[in-house]
């Protein structure tokens, strides 16, 4: 049976309805305001360059090292030990990189540092040092004792560092300056997250139920004593050439002396070991060209 309608019939046959057909109200809207495909937005200045587009700029032939830093333009040392270790190792090896300020959220691995090669390959952790050895003069140390001394850094020096920066209330201003957002609504939860992570790492490393600041400082002093004995009157720790372990020690000793601590207990202890103080200044002068001043 035919139906009647006040709406005139279209002059042509009505097409068969399609799945996901656009409703008439939306169709009229799109006809009035057609969608346009815009070109992609350019990446932020500090973002890693695209790995799918070949660039012709001179910087495309130089790896980029993404680290915590306030001073990317002049390449001064990072204020983060892990980043500074990588930065120093690459300079020791003579591998030139562009330093880019970044944060953990921008890292593919969730932590800094990471390095972006000329071909777009992302390197993190030990692979950064593998590149330094492959391209430059970073000697491989075969001394079996090196692992024991690395354990001193991990188990005694690092816990003292974590307490000093993240948990010691006297250094709260420094922590805020280095890692906390300026917005108070963001700074409070970020500070809580950092302090909880630092506490958990200290307890896990020291295998204790409570954090004892005096015990941490005492263990730190014992570790420095052992490192000082190892170094003796030599310029570098293992052999006649500066190497990765020198960068590992420097990553802590330099920051202990160069950051603007309100509680400088770690630097006071370090000053008891003159050869370690001379070692950090020797390595800084070799890699950065001059003895630096406080960086933060």
LOTI-764396 format. One line per 5 residues: number of its first residue (from 1); their letters; for each residue y, x, z of N, C-alpha, C. Coordinates in pm, whole numbers, padded with zeros to 5 digits. Each point is the difference from the previous one (the first is absolute). Layout:
BEGIN
NUM> A> Y,X,Z,Y,X,Z,Y,X,Z; ...
END
This chain:
BEGIN
1> XXXXX> -00118,00086,00000,00118,-00086,00000,00122,00089,00000; 00097,-00033,-00084,00122,00080,-00008,00089,-00035,00116; 00074,00098,00045,00095,-00019,00109,00140,00009,-00056; 00091,-00068,00067,00140,00003,-00043,00080,00081,00097; 00108,00057,-00049,00087,00081,00084,00141,-00010,-00053
6> XXXXX> 00094,00009,00091,00139,-00002,-00042,00042,00131,-00063; -00082,00106,00018,00033,00130,-00058,-00052,00007,-00141; 00084,00034,-00099,-00047,00004,-00139,-00112,00101,-00015; -00096,-00035,-00088,-00110,00092,-00027,00049,00119,-00079; -00055,00118,00026,00041,00117,-00075,-00042,-00014,-00145
11> XXXXX> 00076,00062,-00090,-00030,-00017,-00140,-00127,00069,-00043; -00048,00094,00080,-00122,00071,-00037,-00106,-00026,00103; -00124,00040,-00035,-00113,-00024,00090,00016,00082,00127; -00028,-00064,00116,00011,00070,00127,-00107,00107,00009; 00039,00127,00030,-00100,00107,00007,-00093,-00020,00117
16> XXXXX> -00120,00056,-00013,-00097,-00008,00108,00049,00079,00121; 00001,-00058,00119,00048,00073,00118,-00081,00127,00022; 00068,00109,00041,-00065,00128,00027,-00010,00022,00150; -00100,00084,00040,-00007,00038,00140,00126,00076,00038; 00047,-00022,00121,00118,00068,00052,00123,-00023,-00086
21> XXXXX> 00006,-00118,-00064,00120,-00032,-00078,00120,-00009,00093; 00115,00044,-00048,00121,00001,00082,00052,-00142,00013; 00022,-00051,00120,00055,-00136,00016,00134,-00013,-00069; 00030,-00119,-00042,00123,-00024,-00074,00126,00042,00077; 00012,-00029,00131,00122,00043,00071,00019,00152,-00006
26> XXXXX> -00110,00076,00017,00012,00146,-00007,00030,00046,-00142; -00060,-00073,-00097,00025,00038,-00140,00148,-00015,-00033; 00060,-00109,00048,00143,-00021,-00027,00084,00107,00068; -00044,00041,00122,00074,00104,00072,-00008,00133,-00075; -00121,00036,-00049,-00015,00126,-00071,00074,-00001,-00134
31> XXXXX> 00005,-00119,-00062,00075,-00009,-00125,00149,00023,00023; 00047,-00049,00115,00143,00018,00030,00030,00141,00045; -00096,00061,00076,00019,00135,00051,-00123,00084,-00035; -00011,00046,-00122,-00121,00073,-00041,-00017,00128,00081; -00129,00031,00029,-00031,00122,00072,00025,00121,-00089
36> XXXXX> 00049,00107,00060,00023,00124,-00073,-00077,00113,00066; -00060,00083,-00079,-00070,00118,00052,00098,00116,00005; 00033,00042,00119,00097,00108,00019,-00071,00133,00006; 00068,00108,-00035,-00062,00133,00011,-00027,00033,00145; -00101,00084,00030,-00032,00034,00139,00114,00074,00065
41> XXXXX> 00019,-00024,00130,00101,00072,00076,-00037,00146,00011; 00101,00083,00000,-00026,00143,00017,-00046,00026,00142; -00086,00101,00018,-00044,00038,00133,00117,00053,00080; -00003,-00016,00133,00104,00063,00083,00003,00149,-00023; 00115,00060,00028,00018,00143,-00024,-00105,00083,00071
46> XXXXX> -00042,-00044,00121,-00092,00081,00079,-00146,-00036,-00023; -00026,-00095,-00086,-00138,-00043,-00022,-00073,00101,-00088; -00135,00009,00014,-00076,00088,-00089,00018,-00042,-00144; 00013,00096,-00092,00015,-00036,-00141,-00125,-00067,-00053; 00017,-00080,-00104,-00113,-00070,-00060,-00101,00098,-00055
51> XXXXX> -00129,-00033,00020,-00105,00088,-00051,-00046,-00041,-00138; 00057,-00108,-00054,-00043,-00047,-00132,00102,00028,-00107; 00116,00050,00038,00106,00027,-00097,00029,00148,-00001; 00003,00059,-00116,00030,00142,-00013,00150,00018,-00002; 00051,00083,00088,00143,00026,00005,00029,00135,-00061
56> XXXXX> 00124,00018,-00038,00039,00125,-00062,00095,00079,00088; 00024,-00047,00122,00089,00072,00088,-00068,00125,00052; 00081,00098,00038,-00055,00126,00046,-00077,-00016,00130; 00039,-00099,00083,-00068,-00019,00127,-00142,-00051,-00017; -00035,-00052,-00120,-00134,-00054,-00020,-00105,00109,00003
61> XXXXX> 00042,00125,-00015,-00095,00111,00000,-00015,00063,00137; 00061,-00060,00100,-00003,00055,00135,-00061,-00103,00094; -00101,00038,00080,-00060,-00095,00095,00103,-00050,00101; -00026,-00117,00054,00088,-00059,00100,-00076,-00013,00132; 00061,00050,00106,-00059,-00005,00133,00074,-00105,00081
66> XXXXX> -00071,-00102,00045,00060,-00111,00076,-00025,00022,00149; 00109,00014,00074,-00008,00036,00141,00106,-00075,00081; -00013,00008,00132,00108,-00043,00088,00109,00106,-00003; 00119,-00036,-00041,00110,00095,-00001,00132,-00073,-00013; 00104,00058,00056,00136,-00049,-00020,00075,00086,-00099
71> XXXXX> -00063,00110,-00044,00073,00102,-00074,-00073,00037,-00129; -00034,-00100,-00081,-00076,00028,-00121,00081,00085,-00098; 00131,-00017,-00001,00081,00069,-00099,-00004,00151,00016; 00000,00048,00125,-00001,00145,00018,-00137,00052,00043; -00099,-00089,00010,-00136,00045,00025,-00026,00055,00137
76> XXXXX> 00086,-00032,00097,-00024,00052,00134,-00130,-00054,00060; -00051,00063,00105,-00131,-00040,00053,-00004,-00146,00045; -00115,-00062,-00023,-00025,-00134,00050,-00001,00001,00152; 00029,-00116,00058,-00006,-00012,00146,-00136,-00049,00048; -00096,-00010,-00090,-00135,-00045,00033,-00097,00117,-00017
81> XXXXX> -00082,00032,00101,-00087,00119,-00010,-00095,-00001,-00119; -00063,-00113,-00029,-00094,-00006,-00112,00072,00026,-00132; 00118,-00059,-00014,00078,00021,-00122,00051,00144,-00009; 00044,00054,00112,00052,00136,-00001,-00110,00100,-00031; -00121,-00026,00047,-00113,00087,-00032,-00020,00008,-00151
86> XXXXX> 00000,-00115,-00067,-00017,-00001,-00146,00118,00065,-00069; 00119,-00030,00047,00121,00057,-00059,00000,00152,00010; -00035,00052,00118,-00002,00145,00020,-00112,00065,-00082; -00117,-00064,-00005,-00111,00058,-00076,00034,00014,-00147; 00064,-00102,-00057,00038,00007,-00141,00104,00108,-00024
91> XXXXX> 00092,00017,00094,00100,00106,-00014,-00063,00138,00016; -00093,00012,00091,-00072,00127,00015,-00071,00036,-00130; -00062,-00100,-00062,-00074,00023,-00124,00091,00020,-00121; 00128,-00031,00016,00091,00014,-00112,-00007,-00115,-00099; -00050,-00116,00043,-00010,-00117,-00086,00126,-00084,00017
96> XXXXX> 00078,-00011,-00106,00126,-00075,00007,-00026,-00149,-00013; 00056,-00077,00091,-00012,-00145,-00004,00136,-00063,00025; 00017,-00121,-00048,00115,-00081,00038,-00036,-00075,00127; 00084,00008,00102,-00022,-00071,00125,00064,-00137,-00008; -00078,-00101,00035,00049,-00138,-00001,-00014,-00062,00138
101> XXXXX> 00105,-00060,00056,-00013,-00070,00128,-00085,-00125,-00016; -00088,-00023,00095,-00091,-00113,-00011,-00042,-00045,00139; -00097,-00092,00004,-00055,-00047,00127,-00145,-00038,-00021; -00070,-00027,00108,-00144,-00028,-00010,-00029,-00123,-00085; 00090,-00098,-00001,-00025,-00122,-00076,-00002,00027,-00150
106> XXXXX> 00069,00106,-00043,00005,00031,-00143,-00116,00088,-00044; -00081,00047,00095,-00108,00092,-00034,-00125,-00075,-00041; -00066,00041,-00107,-00125,-00066,-00040,-00108,00007,00108; 00002,00107,00081,-00099,00015,00106,00045,-00061,00131; 00125,-00044,00007,00054,-00056,00123,00059,00103,00093
111> XXXXX> 00007,00126,-00043,00056,00106,00085,00063,00106,-00089; 00103,00062,00052,00063,00114,-00066,-00058,00129,00057; 00002,00108,-00082,00061,00012,-00132,-00096,-00039,-00110; 00056,-00022,-00119,-00084,-00004,-00121,00080,00065,-00112; -00074,00047,-00099,00062,00074,-00111,-00037,-00068,-00130
116> XXXXX> 00099,-00018,-00086,-00021,-00059,-00132,00013,00112,-00103; -00109,00028,-00071,00000,00109,-00097,00073,-00043,-00128; 00015,00095,-00090,00069,-00028,-00126,-00073,-00105,-00082; -00131,-00010,00017,-00080,-00096,-00077,-00015,-00134,00071; 00064,-00015,00117,-00008,-00126,00072,-00114,-00008,00099
121> XXXXX> -00072,00110,00022,-00108,00001,00097,00057,00008,00140; -00052,-00082,00091,00046,-00001,00139,-00094,00085,00084; 00057,00096,00072,-00077,00089,00087,00046,-00017,00144; -00095,-00001,00091,00032,-00009,00143,-00095,00090,00077; 00035,00027,00125,-00087,00078,00086,-00029,00138,-00056
126> XXXXX> -00125,00039,00009,-00040,00133,-00043,00017,00026,-00148; 00009,-00106,-00081,00017,00020,-00143,00136,00061,-00033; 00098,-00022,00086,00130,00065,-00021,-00015,00151,00014; -00078,00044,00097,-00019,00142,00021,-00092,00061,-00107; -00091,-00081,-00052,-00082,00046,-00112,00089,00030,-00121
131> XXXXX> 00097,-00088,-00024,00093,00024,-00110,00083,00126,00025; 00043,00019,00125,00079,00120,00032,-00081,00126,-00026; -00129,-00002,00035,-00085,00117,-00025,-00023,00021,-00150; -00017,-00110,-00072,-00030,00011,-00143,00119,00049,-00080; 00120,-00037,00044,00119,00032,-00079,00081,00117,00055
136> XXXXX> -00025,00036,00124,00084,00102,00061,-00078,00100,00081; 00072,00060,00095,-00057,00108,00080,-00018,-00045,00143; -00096,-00090,00022,-00034,-00045,00134,-00141,00049,00029; -00013,00108,00077,-00132,00061,00020,-00096,-00091,00076; -00127,00015,-00030,-00106,-00070,00071,-00053,00089,00110
141> XXXXX> 00008,-00046,00125,-00045,00078,00114,-00146,-00032,00029; -00083,00103,00008,-00143,-00020,00025,-00039,00036,00143; 00098,00030,00083,-00028,00033,00139,-00053,-00123,00073; -00117,00014,00061,-00062,-00114,00068,00082,-00049,00119; 00084,00087,00056,00078,-00038,00118,00109,-00101,-00032
146> XXXXX> 00035,-00016,-00127,00115,-00083,-00032,-00020,-00145,00043; -00124,-00050,-00006,-00024,-00139,00040,00023,-00020,00149; -00033,00101,00079,00024,-00011,00144,00149,-00006,00030; 00079,00076,-00075,00146,-00001,00024,00063,-00126,-00057; -00057,-00054,-00105,00048,-00130,-00049,-00027,-00108,00104
151> XXXXX> -00111,00012,00070,-00031,-00097,00106,00105,00006,00110; 00054,00119,00027,00108,00009,00098,00121,-00081,-00043; 00033,00008,-00127,00114,-00077,-00050,-00026,-00149,00012; -00121,-00042,-00037,-00031,-00142,00000,-00017,-00057,00141; -00060,00078,00089,-00039,-00052,00131,00098,00031,00112
156> XXXXX> 00091,00093,-00021,00094,00037,00106,00146,-00008,-00044; 00030,00054,-00117,00140,00000,-00045,00042,-00140,-00046; -00083,-00063,-00081,00038,-00133,-00052,00014,-00106,00109; -00090,-00009,00097,00022,-00099,00106,00131,00021,00075; 00036,00125,00026,00127,00026,00067,00116,-00044,-00087
161> XXXXX> -00011,00024,-00130,00103,-00044,-00095,00012,-00152,00000; -00113,-00069,-00007,00003,-00146,-00003,00065,-00057,00125; -00033,00056,00114,00062,-00050,00123,00150,00025,-00001; 00039,00122,-00037,00142,00036,00005,00084,-00090,-00089; -00049,-00029,-00121,00083,-00076,-00093,-00013,-00150,00018
166> XXXXX> -00120,-00050,00023,-00022,-00144,-00004,-00004,-00068,00137; -00030,00076,00104,-00019,-00062,00131,00099,00045,00106; 00057,00117,-00014,00094,00049,00098,00132,-00077,-00014; 00038,-00079,00099,00122,-00083,-00013,00126,00084,-00019; -00002,00124,00046,00119,00084,-00017,00024,00035,-00146
171> XXXXX> -00102,-00010,-00083,00016,00031,-00142,00006,-00126,-00087; 00031,-00114,00062,00005,-00126,-00073,00108,00002,-00108; 00110,00066,00025,00107,00007,-00100,-00046,00073,-00124; -00073,00108,00018,-00052,00075,-00114,-00101,-00083,-00079; -00090,-00068,00071,-00098,-00085,-00067,00070,-00106,-00084
176> XXXXX> 00102,-00064,00056,00072,-00104,-00073,00067,00056,-00124; 00056,00118,00013,00070,00062,-00113,-00096,00035,-00114; -00120,00040,00036,-00094,00047,-00103,-00080,-00113,-00063; -00044,-00097,00081,-00102,-00092,-00050,00031,-00149,00013; 00099,-00037,00079,00019,-00143,00025,00106,-00058,-00093
181> XXXXX> -00019,-00125,-00045,00102,-00068,-00081,00127,-00021,00081; 00112,-00009,-00069,00127,-00023,00069,00012,-00143,00051; -00072,-00093,-00061,00002,-00139,00044,-00079,-00013,00130; 00064,-00045,00109,-00071,-00011,00128,-00121,-00093,-00006; 00008,-00103,-00083,-00113,-00094,-00010,-00124,00069,-00058
186> XXXXX> 00020,00102,-00079,-00110,00076,-00057,-00034,00123,00084; 00101,00054,00066,-00021,00124,00075,-00095,-00020,00118; 00012,-00112,00069,-00083,-00022,00119,-00148,-00008,-00035; -00041,-00083,-00096,-00144,-00003,-00032,-00049,00131,-00062; 00086,00067,-00076,-00041,00129,-00057,-00022,00103,00109
191> XXXXX> 00089,00002,00098,-00015,00093,00112,-00128,-00029,00077; -00028,-00127,00021,-00123,-00037,00071,-00124,00047,-00075; 00000,-00020,-00130,-00114,00043,-00082,-00019,00151,00007; 00110,00075,-00010,-00009,00146,00003,-00048,00051,00135; 00052,-00056,00107,-00041,00047,00133,-00146,-00035,00028
196> XXXXX> -00042,-00117,-00043,-00141,-00037,00020,-00093,00092,-00079; 00038,00032,-00123,-00082,00089,-00082,-00005,00140,00060; 00115,00049,00049,00003,00133,00061,-00084,00003,00127; 00010,-00103,00082,-00078,-00006,00123,-00150,00000,-00031; -00039,-00080,-00098,-00142,-00009,-00036,-00053,00135,-00050
201> XXXXX> 00081,00069,-00079,-00046,00130,-00052,-00010,00103,00110; 00097,00001,00091,-00005,00096,00111,-00124,-00024,00085; -00025,-00124,00037,-00115,-00032,00084,-00132,00034,-00070; -00005,-00026,-00129,-00122,00031,-00075,-00022,00151,-00008; 00108,00076,-00021,-00012,00145,-00015,-00032,00068,00132
206> XXXXX> 00070,-00041,00105,-00018,00064,00130,-00119,-00055,00078; -00052,-00114,-00045,-00116,-00063,00065,00027,-00026,00149; 00116,-00053,00025,00039,-00035,00137,00034,-00148,00005; 00000,-00054,00121,00031,-00142,00016,00150,-00025,00008; 00074,00101,00043,00145,-00012,00015,00068,00121,-00063
211> XXXXX> 00125,-00020,-00041,00078,00109,-00057,00074,00071,00111; -00024,00129,00013,00064,00082,00103,00093,00100,-00068; 00131,-00024,00002,00093,00088,-00070,-00009,00146,00045; -00018,00024,00127,-00008,00137,00049,-00125,00070,-00053; -00109,-00075,-00007,-00123,00058,-00054,00016,00031,-00149
216> XXXXX> 00067,-00089,-00073,00023,00025,-00142,00083,00125,-00020; 00103,00018,00080,00086,00118,-00014,-00076,00127,00039; -00086,-00010,00102,-00080,00115,00040,-00098,00040,-00111; -00065,-00097,-00061,-00093,00029,-00110,00074,00059,-00120; 00120,-00050,-00023,00084,00053,-00107,00033,00147,00025
221> XXXXX> 00035,00033,00125,00030,00140,00034,-00124,00088,-00020; -00116,-00047,00040,-00123,00077,-00018,-00030,00022,-00148; 00026,-00101,-00082,-00023,00015,-00144,00095,00102,-00059; 00127,-00004,00040,00095,00098,-00051,-00036,00141,00046; -00050,00012,00121,-00043,00131,00050,-00111,00057,-00088
226> XXXXX> -00096,-00084,-00037,-00109,00045,-00086,00051,00037,-00139; 00091,-00080,-00054,00056,00030,-00131,00082,00128,00002; 00074,00019,00108,00079,00123,00014,-00089,00123,00006; -00110,-00011,00071,-00095,00112,00008,-00060,00027,-00137; -00034,-00104,-00074,-00055,00017,-00135,00099,00070,-00091
231> XXXXX> 00126,-00042,00005,00102,00058,-00088,00031,00144,00036; 00011,00028,00130,00031,00135,00044,00130,00049,-00061; -00004,00121,-00055,00119,00060,-00063,-00003,-00015,-00151; -00093,-00079,-00051,-00008,-00020,-00145,00107,-00099,-00046; 00030,00005,-00128,00095,-00096,-00056,-00063,-00137,-00018
236> XXXXX> -00129,00000,-00040,-00069,-00125,-00032,-00132,-00007,00075; -00058,-00118,00007,-00114,-00020,00088,-00130,00059,-00053; -00030,-00019,-00127,-00127,00048,-00052,00026,00088,-00123; -00003,00129,00021,00021,00092,-00110,00145,00038,-00019; 00023,00076,-00107,00135,00051,-00026,00086,-00100,-00076
241> XXXXX> -00062,-00104,-00055,00076,-00098,-00079,00016,-00130,00077; 00114,-00062,-00016,00025,-00129,00063,-00090,-00104,-00064; -00054,-00092,00083,-00096,-00098,-00052,00019,-00137,00058; -00098,-00085,-00025,00008,-00139,00043,00007,-00015,00151; -00073,00083,00074,00004,-00014,00146,00139,00032,00054
246> XXXXX> 00069,00093,-00063,00138,00027,00040,00086,-00124,-00018; -00023,-00072,-00110,00075,-00124,-00023,-00035,-00106,00104; -00126,-00004,00042,-00042,-00099,00099,00068,00024,00134; 00006,00125,00042,00066,00032,00127,00150,-00024,-00012; 00057,00045,-00111,00144,-00015,-00024,00042,-00146,00003
251> XXXXX> -00086,-00089,-00049,00035,-00142,-00007,00034,-00056,00137; -00056,00057,00105,00034,-00042,00136,00108,00088,00062; -00015,00132,-00010,00094,00088,00069,00141,-00014,-00055; 00013,-00022,-00131,00134,-00016,-00055,00066,-00127,00051; -00075,-00110,00002,00059,-00127,00042,00027,-00004,00150
256> XXXXX> -00084,00068,00076,00024,00009,00144,00136,00064,00028; 00039,00094,-00085,00127,00070,00022,00117,-00054,-00078; -00023,-00076,-00107,00110,-00038,-00088,00047,-00144,00017; -00085,-00088,00050,00042,-00138,00022,00088,-00010,00125; 00081,-00105,00003,00097,-00017,00110,-00066,-00074,00116
261> XXXXX> -00086,00069,00073,-00069,-00059,00114,00095,-00016,00118; -00011,-00111,00071,00069,-00012,00128,-00084,00061,00112; -00132,-00007,-00014,-00091,00070,00091,-00065,00113,-00080; 00046,00121,00021,-00047,00113,-00078,-00110,00080,00066; -00089,-00068,00073,-00105,00071,00075,-00091,00080,-00093
266> XXXXX> -00032,-00054,-00117,-00090,00072,-00090,00064,00128,-00052; 00128,-00003,-00029,00068,00121,-00045,00013,00101,00113; 00021,-00047,00122,00008,00092,00114,-00131,00076,00017; -00111,-00069,-00018,-00130,00066,00009,-00017,00098,-00116; 00038,-00042,-00118,-00016,00087,-00118,00080,00130,00014
271> XXXXX> 00115,-00007,00065,00083,00118,00017,-00069,00106,00086; -00105,-00036,00071,-00075,00098,00078,-00081,00093,-00090; -00016,-00037,-00127,-00083,00078,-00093,00087,00047,-00116; 00060,00116,00022,00097,00052,-00096,-00056,00021,-00139; -00126,00040,-00011,-00054,00024,-00135,-00017,-00130,-00078
276> XXXXX> -00024,-00112,00069,-00009,-00128,-00070,00138,-00046,-00047; 00102,00027,00080,00137,-00032,-00040,00038,00082,-00122; -00033,00129,00001,00031,00085,-00115,-00080,-00042,-00122; -00122,-00047,00022,-00084,-00046,-00112,00063,-00119,-00070; 00049,-00099,00075,00058,-00118,-00062,00126,00035,-00078
281> XXXXX> 00082,00091,00055,00122,00039,-00070,-00033,00085,-00123; -00104,00081,00009,-00043,00082,-00113,-00048,-00089,-00115; -00079,-00102,00034,-00052,-00087,-00105,00111,-00086,-00059; 00089,-00048,00085,00113,-00078,-00052,00084,00083,-00096; 00026,00124,00039,00082,00086,-00084,-00071,00030,-00133
286> XXXXX> -00131,00015,00005,-00074,00027,-00123,00001,-00120,-00093; -00013,-00120,00056,-00013,-00119,-00083,00132,-00069,-00031; 00095,00007,00089,00127,-00072,-00019,00120,00092,-00015; -00019,00130,00020,00104,00094,-00035,00099,00036,00107; 00004,-00074,00109,00091,00033,00108,-00048,-00069,00128
291> XXXXX> 00041,00053,00112,-00033,-00064,00129,00085,-00123,00017; -00065,-00114,00021,00072,-00127,00000,00051,-00041,00136; 00083,-00102,-00001,00054,-00059,00121,-00075,-00130,00027; 00038,-00068,00106,-00066,-00126,00034,00016,-00098,-00116; -00110,-00069,-00032,-00001,-00087,-00117,00017,-00147,00035
296> X> -00013,-00037,00123,00016,-00142,00035,00059,-00013,00139
END
